[in-house]
Amino acid sequence: MSAGPADIAQSLLDLAADDELMARSLLPIEGVSDAGLGFHCQQAVDLL
């Protein structure tokens, strides 16, 4: 049985929530640059 549009949308929302949590967790760490974090955030967006 294949996933329907609602299932696919929910999976993408779950992945986006994981990415947001990761970004928010890394922001306060000294040494993690905005540019480096931004690059990885952009890569996550590009996958969608």
Sequence and secondary structure as in RCSB ss.txt:
>XXXX:A:sequence
MSAGPADIAQSLLDLAADDELMARSLLPIEGVSDAGLGFHCQQAVDLL
>XXXX:A:secstr
    HHHHHHHHHHHHHHHHHHHHHHTTSTT  HHHHHHHHHHHHHH 
